[in-house]
Amino acid sequence: MLKAGGKVIVIGAGFGGIAVALRMRARGYDVTLLDRLSAIGGRAQVFERGGFRHDAGPTVITAPFLFDELFGLFGEKREDHVEFRSLDPWYRFYFHTGEQFDYRPSVEDTNAEIRRFSPDDVAGYAKLLRTSKAIFEIGFEKLADKPFSKFTTMLAQIPSLLRLQSYYSVAGIVNKYIKHPLLRQAFSIHPLLVGGNPFSTTSIYALIHYLERRWGVFFAMGGTGQLVSALNALLRRVGVKVVLDTDITSINIKDGKAVGATASNGKYYPADRVICNGDPPTVYRQMMPAKHAKGKRLMPDKLTKYSMGLFVLFFGTKKRYDNIAHHTIWMGPRYKELLADIFNRKILADDFSLYLHRPTATDESFAPNGCDSFYVLCPVPNLRASIDWNESGPKLQDRIIKALADTILPDLDKVISDPFYMTPEDFKNDYRSMYGAGFSIAPIFMQSAWFRFHNRDPHIPNLYFAAAGAHPGAGIPGVLCSAKVVESLVDEDEKKQAIAKARVDAL
């Protein structure tokens, strides 16, 4: 495609930043990708401890075609560089009752699992999938990669949004069709994957059910870190300049346009277009001149709802737990009440629910021979809560280890190796995430589509956002689609500039 000219800087090298850098390079721009960390990937960093490897960020790959597109921009095939392996089960649920439910790739196998709990819910699950497909066809296929820069765009979709009952929560939609209380939990947890409370997240996110059915759930062999490594090599092959260990402290504005950015070391990076992959609230409050730091949302910050925080525990084990699936959702005794503690009351309860990632179930290279590698994610309140993580962190680690040892990982306390953890404080410090939120602003209706941070600043025409806090939202598919939205806006801008130039030339 290589046709455009000019300089683009991309601030932040998470998946959204990587994707938009590649898309801009394919359009012919001179692209510089900047990140404050020592490796690209954003939250998808890799930790090595005691011979164990851990993916620090996302572990689930869905909508793999979005990665295929990035390699395809340059005539390459993703599968020549990294393998996506399909998982079965997609997720295993362990409930506090001791019962287990496997959410599997085929509808028939999933129905067999449902039937063990509640035969009547098989028909309900079919209805849920039909509803999810209808939402997917609007919310993902028609809207996820389209700009919501104008309120008229939102107004035009109101009939569809009403028809799809977007005023319901995800849990509300699930509970219409599923009656067994444990299955209701299993089928409503998807919003937590993008930072939302299932009981307040707009039902638009129920599309994730069908999205998984449409393309599947995969693991990148070698881990998400291997995927990042393949993308890093692609960036360098096609001429994107990657600058690491560089923290951008200000975006420079002149005559109403972004002209570049300045790093904490004083270095200035000039640009014709500036694209932010960082958390939009952080960009507006910490990197923008005061008169431009309006955030471009209806809600002031004190009324803005942020996603939950994350406590992420990493460890190895000196034995293998071969009966543990690749992905396990470990559900505690409380569900709705626990989520209210996390999102609304903002207290760190004594109980919890957990997501366990055991990559060694699929890829033994993550641990020494005869051992396992684990990542355990525990949703917790963000930093708007009054929690001293120096005191609470070690205690929560001990409670999690004990709970797992008492249930699905017997003797864990005896075989655990090299444990360490991250708290919301680390998300704030390492990723400049506002309030240490794991997924930027929460995906409630009044913070979605036009109500979310726009992909282009309404008053600075060459400042863009390809980020979890911008439309369409968090999660790997969300930020990759956000990069596509930015590309469509740049394409629109280029066409306007070409028309304006033609008019000048005609005079």
C-alpha positions as CSV (number, residue, x, y, z in Angstrom):
1,M,0.0,0.0,0.0
2,L,2.9,2.4,0.9
3,K,1.7,5.7,-0.5
4,A,1.3,8.3,2.2
5,G,4.1,10.5,3.6
6,G,4.8,12.2,6.9
7,K,5.8,11.1,10.4
8,V,3.6,9.2,12.8
9,I,4.5,8.6,16.4
10,V,2.7,5.9,18.4
11,I,2.8,6.3,22.2
12,G,2.5,2.9,23.8
13,A,3.5,-0.5,22.4
14,G,0.7,-2.7,23.6
15,F,-1.3,-4.7,21.0
16,G,-3.2,-1.7,20.0
17,G,0.0,0.3,19.5
18,I,1.7,-2.4,17.6
19,A,-1.3,-2.9,15.3
20,V,-1.8,0.8,14.5
21,A,2.0,1.2,14.0
22,L,1.9,-1.6,11.4
23,R,-1.2,-0.2,9.8
24,M,0.3,3.3,9.5
25,R,3.5,1.9,8.1
26,A,1.5,-0.1,5.5
27,R,0.1,3.3,4.4
28,G,3.5,4.6,3.8
29,Y,4.2,6.7,7.0
30,D,7.5,7.0,8.7
31,V,6.5,5.4,12.0
32,T,8.1,5.5,15.4
33,L,6.7,3.3,18.2
34,L,7.6,4.5,21.7
35,D,7.2,2.7,25.0
36,R,8.4,3.3,28.6
37,L,9.1,-0.4,29.2
38,S,12.2,-2.3,28.1
39,A,10.1,-4.6,25.7
40,I,7.1,-4.1,23.5
41,G,3.8,-5.8,24.3
42,G,2.4,-3.5,26.9
43,R,0.8,-5.7,29.5
44,A,1.9,-8.7,27.5
45,Q,5.3,-8.9,29.2
46,V,7.2,-12.1,29.9
47,F,8.7,-13.0,33.3
48,E,11.3,-15.6,33.9
49,R,11.8,-16.9,37.5
50,G,13.6,-20.0,38.7
51,G,13.4,-21.7,35.3
52,F,9.7,-21.0,34.9
53,R,8.3,-18.7,32.2
54,H,5.1,-16.6,32.8
55,D,3.1,-14.5,30.4
56,A,2.2,-11.5,32.5
57,G,-0.7,-10.2,30.5
58,P,-3.4,-11.7,28.2
59,T,-3.4,-15.4,27.7
60,V,-6.5,-16.0,25.6
61,I,-6.5,-15.5,21.8
62,T,-9.9,-15.0,20.1
63,A,-10.7,-13.5,16.7
64,P,-7.3,-14.7,15.3
65,F,-8.0,-13.1,11.9
66,L,-7.2,-9.7,13.5
67,F,-3.6,-10.9,13.9
68,D,-3.6,-12.5,10.4
69,E,-4.5,-9.1,9.0
70,L,-1.4,-7.5,10.4
71,F,0.9,-9.9,8.7
72,G,-1.2,-9.8,5.6
73,L,-0.6,-6.1,5.2
74,F,2.9,-6.9,4.1
75,G,2.2,-10.1,2.2
76,E,3.1,-12.5,5.0
77,K,1.2,-15.2,6.8
78,R,1.0,-15.2,10.6
79,E,1.1,-19.0,10.8
80,D,4.6,-18.9,9.3
81,H,5.8,-17.0,12.5
82,V,3.6,-18.2,15.4
83,E,1.2,-21.1,15.9
84,F,-2.3,-20.6,17.3
85,R,-3.4,-23.9,18.9
86,S,-7.0,-24.6,19.6
87,L,-7.9,-25.5,23.2
88,D,-10.4,-28.1,24.5
89,P,-11.9,-27.3,26.9
90,W,-11.9,-23.6,26.3
91,Y,-12.4,-23.0,30.0
92,R,-13.0,-25.4,33.0
93,F,-15.2,-24.0,35.8
94,Y,-14.6,-25.3,39.3
95,F,-17.4,-24.3,41.6
96,H,-17.3,-24.0,45.4
97,T,-19.5,-27.1,45.5
98,G,-16.7,-29.2,44.1
99,E,-18.6,-29.6,40.7
100,Q,-16.8,-28.9,37.4
101,F,-18.2,-27.6,34.1
102,D,-16.2,-27.8,30.9
103,Y,-17.0,-25.1,28.3
104,R,-16.0,-26.8,25.1
105,P,-15.4,-26.0,21.4
106,S,-18.4,-27.9,20.1
107,V,-22.0,-27.0,21.0
108,E,-22.8,-30.7,21.3
109,D,-20.1,-31.3,23.9
110,T,-21.1,-28.1,25.8
111,N,-24.7,-29.2,25.8
112,A,-23.6,-32.5,27.3
113,E,-22.0,-30.6,30.1
114,I,-25.0,-28.4,30.6
115,R,-27.2,-31.5,30.7
116,R,-25.3,-32.8,33.7
117,F,-26.4,-29.7,35.7
118,S,-29.8,-28.9,34.2
119,P,-31.3,-30.6,31.1
120,D,-33.8,-27.7,30.7
121,D,-31.0,-25.3,30.2
122,V,-29.9,-26.9,26.9
123,A,-32.7,-25.2,25.1
124,G,-32.0,-22.0,27.0
125,Y,-28.3,-22.1,25.9
126,A,-29.4,-22.4,22.2
127,K,-31.6,-19.3,22.7
128,L,-28.6,-17.5,24.4
129,L,-26.4,-18.3,21.4
130,R,-29.0,-17.0,19.0
131,T,-29.2,-13.8,20.9
132,S,-25.4,-13.5,21.1
133,K,-25.2,-14.0,17.3
134,A,-27.7,-11.2,16.7
135,I,-25.7,-8.9,19.0
136,F,-22.5,-10.0,17.3
137,E,-23.8,-9.2,13.8
138,I,-24.4,-5.6,14.9
139,G,-22.0,-4.9,17.7
140,F,-18.9,-6.6,16.2
141,E,-19.4,-7.0,12.5
142,K,-20.9,-3.5,11.9
143,L,-19.7,-1.3,14.8
144,A,-16.5,-2.6,16.4
145,D,-14.2,-1.2,13.7
146,K,-16.3,1.9,12.9
147,P,-15.6,5.4,14.4
148,F,-18.1,6.8,16.9
149,S,-16.7,10.3,16.6
150,K,-20.2,11.8,15.9
151,F,-23.2,11.6,18.1
152,T,-25.3,11.1,14.9
153,T,-23.5,7.8,14.4
154,M,-24.8,6.7,17.9
155,L,-28.3,8.0,17.2
156,A,-28.4,6.0,13.9
157,Q,-27.8,2.8,15.9
158,I,-30.3,3.4,18.7
159,P,-33.0,1.2,16.9
160,S,-30.6,-1.7,16.7
161,L,-29.3,-1.2,20.2
162,L,-32.9,-1.2,21.5
163,R,-33.8,-4.2,19.5
164,L,-30.8,-6.0,20.9
165,Q,-31.8,-5.0,24.5
166,S,-28.5,-3.2,25.1
167,Y,-30.1,-1.7,28.2
168,Y,-29.9,-5.1,29.9
169,S,-26.7,-6.2,31.6
170,V,-24.9,-9.3,30.4
171,A,-26.0,-11.2,33.5
172,G,-29.6,-10.0,32.8
173,I,-29.5,-11.5,29.3
174,V,-27.9,-14.7,30.5
175,N,-30.4,-15.1,33.3
176,K,-33.3,-14.8,30.8
177,Y,-32.3,-18.0,29.2
178,I,-30.3,-20.0,31.8
179,K,-31.9,-21.0,35.1
180,H,-29.3,-23.1,37.0
181,P,-27.4,-20.8,39.4
182,L,-24.0,-22.2,38.6
183,L,-24.5,-22.2,34.9
184,R,-25.6,-18.6,35.2
185,Q,-22.3,-17.8,36.7
186,A,-20.4,-19.7,34.0
187,F,-22.1,-18.0,31.1
188,S,-22.0,-14.5,32.5
189,I,-18.3,-14.1,33.4
190,H,-17.2,-12.8,30.0
191,P,-17.4,-9.1,30.9
192,L,-14.7,-9.8,33.5
193,L,-12.3,-10.6,30.6
194,V,-12.6,-6.9,29.6
195,G,-12.9,-5.4,33.1
196,G,-16.6,-5.2,33.6
197,N,-19.1,-6.3,36.2
198,P,-21.5,-8.8,34.5
199,F,-24.3,-7.2,36.5
200,S,-23.7,-3.7,35.1
201,T,-21.9,-4.3,31.8
202,T,-24.1,-3.6,28.8
203,S,-25.5,-6.7,27.1
204,I,-23.6,-5.7,23.9
205,Y,-20.7,-7.7,25.4
206,A,-22.8,-10.8,25.3
207,L,-21.5,-11.0,21.7
208,I,-18.4,-12.6,23.2
209,H,-20.3,-15.9,23.4
210,Y,-20.8,-16.0,19.6
211,L,-17.4,-14.5,18.9
212,E,-15.8,-17.5,20.6
213,R,-18.1,-19.9,18.7
214,R,-17.3,-18.1,15.4
215,W,-13.5,-18.4,15.6
216,G,-12.6,-20.5,18.7
217,V,-10.3,-20.0,21.7
218,F,-6.6,-20.4,21.0
219,F,-3.2,-20.3,22.7
220,A,-0.1,-18.9,21.0
221,M,2.5,-21.6,21.2
222,G,5.5,-20.2,23.1
223,G,3.0,-17.9,24.9
224,T,1.7,-14.5,24.2
225,G,5.3,-13.4,24.5
226,Q,6.1,-15.5,21.4
227,L,3.3,-13.7,19.6
228,V,4.8,-10.3,20.7
229,S,8.2,-11.5,19.5
230,A,6.8,-12.3,16.1
231,L,5.2,-8.9,15.9
232,N,8.3,-7.2,17.0
233,A,10.3,-8.9,14.2
234,L,7.6,-7.8,11.7
235,L,7.8,-4.2,12.9
236,R,11.5,-4.2,12.4
237,R,11.3,-6.0,9.0
238,V,9.0,-3.4,7.6
239,G,10.8,-0.4,8.9
240,V,9.0,0.8,12.0
241,K,11.4,2.4,14.5
242,V,10.9,0.9,17.9
243,V,12.1,3.1,20.8
244,L,12.0,1.5,24.3
245,D,12.7,2.7,27.8
246,T,11.2,6.1,26.8
247,D,8.5,7.6,28.9
248,I,6.5,10.3,27.2
249,T,5.6,13.1,29.6
250,S,3.9,15.5,27.3
251,I,2.1,15.7,23.9
252,N,3.0,19.0,22.2
253,I,0.2,21.1,20.7
254,K,0.7,24.1,18.4
255,D,-2.0,26.0,16.6
256,G,-4.6,23.4,17.5
257,K,-2.7,20.4,16.2
258,A,-0.4,17.8,17.8
259,V,3.1,18.4,16.6
260,G,5.0,15.8,18.6
261,A,5.8,14.5,22.0
262,T,8.5,15.0,24.6
263,A,10.0,12.2,26.8
264,S,11.1,12.4,30.4
265,N,14.7,12.5,29.2
266,G,13.9,15.7,27.3
267,K,14.1,14.2,23.8
268,Y,11.5,15.6,21.4
269,Y,9.8,13.4,18.8
270,P,8.2,15.5,16.0
271,A,5.1,14.1,14.2
272,D,2.4,14.9,11.6
273,R,0.1,12.5,13.5
274,V,0.2,11.4,17.1
275,I,-1.5,8.1,18.1
276,C,-1.9,7.1,21.7
277,N,-2.1,3.5,22.8
278,G,-1.9,4.6,26.5
279,D,-4.8,4.8,28.9
280,P,-6.8,7.8,27.6
281,P,-7.5,9.2,31.1
282,T,-3.8,9.2,31.8
283,V,-3.1,10.9,28.5
284,Y,-5.5,13.7,29.0
285,R,-4.7,14.3,32.7
286,Q,-0.9,13.8,32.6
287,M,0.4,14.4,29.1
288,M,-1.8,17.1,27.6
289,P,-1.6,20.9,28.1
290,A,-4.2,22.0,30.7
291,K,-6.4,23.8,28.2
292,H,-6.7,20.6,26.0
293,A,-7.1,18.1,28.8
294,K,-10.8,17.8,28.7
295,G,-11.1,14.1,28.1
296,K,-13.9,14.5,25.6
297,R,-16.4,12.5,27.6
298,L,-19.7,13.6,29.2
299,M,-18.8,12.3,32.6
300,P,-16.3,14.1,34.8
301,D,-13.6,11.8,36.3
302,K,-15.3,11.6,39.7
303,L,-18.3,10.0,38.0
304,T,-16.4,7.8,35.6
305,K,-16.6,4.1,36.4
306,Y,-13.3,2.3,36.1
307,S,-12.6,-1.4,35.7
308,M,-11.6,-3.5,38.6
309,G,-8.0,-3.9,39.6
310,L,-6.0,-7.1,39.3
311,F,-3.9,-9.1,41.7
312,V,-1.9,-11.5,39.6
313,L,0.0,-14.3,41.3
314,F,2.8,-16.2,39.4
315,F,4.4,-19.4,40.6
316,G,5.8,-22.7,39.5
317,T,5.3,-26.2,41.0
318,K,7.9,-28.9,41.4
319,K,5.4,-31.5,40.2
320,R,2.8,-31.6,37.4
321,Y,-1.0,-31.3,37.9
322,D,-2.0,-33.1,34.8
323,N,-5.7,-33.0,35.6
324,I,-5.8,-29.2,35.5
325,A,-7.0,-27.7,32.2
326,H,-5.2,-24.9,30.4
327,H,-7.8,-22.3,31.6
328,T,-9.6,-22.8,34.9
329,I,-12.2,-20.4,36.4
330,W,-12.2,-21.1,40.1
331,M,-15.5,-19.8,41.5
332,G,-15.9,-18.9,45.2
333,P,-19.1,-19.3,47.2
334,R,-20.3,-15.7,46.4
335,Y,-20.8,-14.3,43.0
336,K,-23.0,-11.2,42.7
337,E,-22.2,-10.1,46.2
338,L,-18.4,-10.5,45.7
339,L,-18.6,-8.4,42.5
340,A,-20.4,-5.7,44.4
341,D,-17.6,-5.7,47.0
342,I,-15.0,-5.3,44.2
343,F,-16.8,-2.8,41.9
344,N,-19.2,-0.9,44.2
345,R,-18.2,-1.1,47.8
346,K,-14.5,-1.3,46.9
347,I,-13.5,-3.6,49.7
348,L,-11.0,-6.5,49.7
349,A,-13.2,-9.4,50.8
350,D,-11.9,-12.5,52.5
351,D,-13.3,-14.7,49.7
352,F,-12.5,-14.4,46.0
353,S,-12.9,-16.0,42.6
354,L,-9.9,-16.8,40.4
355,Y,-8.7,-17.4,36.9
356,L,-5.9,-20.0,36.6
357,H,-3.7,-20.2,33.5
358,R,-1.6,-23.4,33.2
359,P,0.2,-23.0,29.9
360,T,2.2,-26.2,30.6
361,A,-1.1,-28.1,29.8
362,T,-0.4,-27.2,26.2
363,D,3.2,-26.1,26.0
364,E,5.7,-27.8,28.3
365,S,8.4,-25.3,27.5
366,F,7.0,-23.0,30.2
367,A,8.5,-25.0,33.0
368,P,11.4,-27.4,33.8
369,N,10.8,-31.1,33.0
370,G,8.2,-32.6,35.4
371,C,7.0,-29.2,36.6
372,D,4.2,-26.8,35.9
373,S,3.9,-23.0,35.4
374,F,0.9,-21.1,36.8
375,Y,-0.6,-17.6,36.6
376,V,-3.5,-16.8,38.9
377,L,-5.6,-13.7,38.3
378,C,-7.8,-12.4,41.2
379,P,-10.1,-9.5,40.5
380,V,-9.8,-6.9,43.3
381,P,-10.8,-3.3,43.8
382,N,-8.9,-0.6,41.8
383,L,-6.9,2.1,43.6
384,R,-10.0,4.1,44.4
385,A,-10.2,1.7,47.3
386,S,-8.2,2.3,50.5
387,I,-6.1,-0.8,50.4
388,D,-2.5,-1.0,51.6
389,W,-1.1,-3.5,49.1
390,N,2.2,-3.7,51.0
391,E,0.2,-5.3,53.8
392,S,-2.6,-7.0,51.9
393,G,-0.6,-8.4,49.1
394,P,1.3,-11.1,51.0
395,K,-1.8,-12.1,52.9
396,L,-3.9,-12.4,49.8
397,Q,-1.1,-14.6,48.2
398,D,-1.2,-16.9,51.2
399,R,-5.0,-17.1,51.1
400,I,-5.0,-18.0,47.4
401,I,-2.4,-20.6,47.8
402,K,-4.3,-22.2,50.7
403,A,-7.6,-22.2,48.8
404,L,-6.0,-23.9,45.8
405,A,-4.2,-26.4,47.9
406,D,-7.4,-27.3,49.6
407,T,-9.2,-27.8,46.3
408,I,-7.8,-28.4,42.9
409,L,-4.0,-28.2,43.6
410,P,-3.4,-30.5,46.6
411,D,-0.1,-30.1,48.3
412,L,0.5,-26.8,46.5
413,D,1.9,-25.3,49.7
414,K,4.6,-28.0,49.7
415,V,5.6,-28.0,46.0
416,I,5.2,-24.3,45.1
417,S,8.3,-22.6,43.6
418,D,9.3,-19.0,43.1
419,P,6.0,-17.2,43.8
420,F,5.6,-13.5,43.1
421,Y,2.8,-11.1,42.4
422,M,1.5,-7.9,40.9
423,T,-1.1,-5.5,42.4
424,P,-3.0,-2.5,41.1
425,E,-0.1,-0.4,42.3
426,D,2.1,-2.2,39.7
427,F,-0.5,-1.5,37.0
428,K,-0.4,2.2,37.9
429,N,3.4,2.4,38.1
430,D,4.4,0.1,35.2
431,Y,1.6,0.8,32.7
432,R,0.5,4.3,33.9
433,S,-3.0,2.9,34.3
434,M,-5.4,5.4,36.0
435,Y,-6.2,4.1,39.5
436,G,-4.4,0.9,38.6
437,A,-7.4,-0.3,36.7
438,G,-6.8,-3.5,34.8
439,F,-8.8,-2.5,31.7
440,S,-9.2,1.3,31.8
441,I,-12.8,2.6,32.1
442,A,-15.6,0.0,32.7
443,P,-17.7,-1.2,29.8
444,I,-21.1,0.1,31.0
445,F,-23.5,1.5,28.4
446,M,-22.8,5.1,29.2
447,Q,-19.1,4.5,28.6
448,S,-19.5,2.6,25.3
449,A,-19.5,3.6,21.6
450,W,-19.9,7.5,21.4
451,F,-19.8,7.7,25.2
452,R,-16.4,6.1,25.4
453,F,-13.2,8.0,24.7
454,H,-13.2,8.9,21.0
455,N,-10.6,7.4,18.6
456,R,-9.9,10.9,17.4
457,D,-9.8,14.0,19.6
458,P,-12.8,16.2,18.6
459,H,-10.7,19.4,18.8
460,I,-7.2,18.2,17.8
461,P,-7.7,16.6,14.4
462,N,-4.4,14.7,14.2
463,L,-4.5,13.1,17.7
464,Y,-5.9,9.6,17.8
465,F,-6.5,6.8,20.3
466,A,-6.0,3.1,19.7
467,A,-6.5,1.9,23.2
468,A,-8.6,-0.1,25.7
469,G,-10.2,3.0,27.0
470,A,-11.3,4.2,23.5
471,H,-13.9,2.6,21.3
472,P,-14.7,-0.3,21.0
473,G,-13.1,-1.3,24.3
474,A,-10.7,-3.6,26.2
475,G,-9.5,-7.1,25.4
476,I,-7.2,-8.1,22.5
477,P,-10.0,-8.0,19.8
478,G,-11.1,-4.6,21.2
479,V,-7.7,-2.9,20.9
480,L,-6.9,-4.5,17.5
481,C,-10.3,-3.2,16.3
482,S,-9.4,0.2,17.8
483,A,-6.4,0.3,15.6
484,K,-8.6,-0.4,12.6
485,V,-10.9,2.5,13.6
486,V,-7.8,4.8,13.7
487,E,-6.8,3.7,10.3
488,S,-10.2,4.5,8.9
489,L,-10.1,8.0,10.5
490,V,-6.6,8.6,9.0
491,D,-7.9,7.4,5.6
492,E,-10.8,9.9,5.9
493,D,-8.4,12.7,6.8
494,E,-6.1,11.9,3.9
495,K,-9.1,12.1,1.5
496,K,-10.1,15.4,2.9
497,Q,-6.6,16.7,2.5
498,A,-6.3,15.5,-1.1
499,I,-9.6,17.2,-1.9
500,A,-8.4,20.4,-0.3
501,K,-5.1,20.3,-2.2
502,A,-6.8,19.6,-5.5
503,R,-9.0,22.7,-4.9
504,V,-5.9,24.9,-4.2
505,D,-4.1,23.5,-7.3
506,A,-7.1,24.3,-9.4
507,L,-7.1,28.0,-8.4
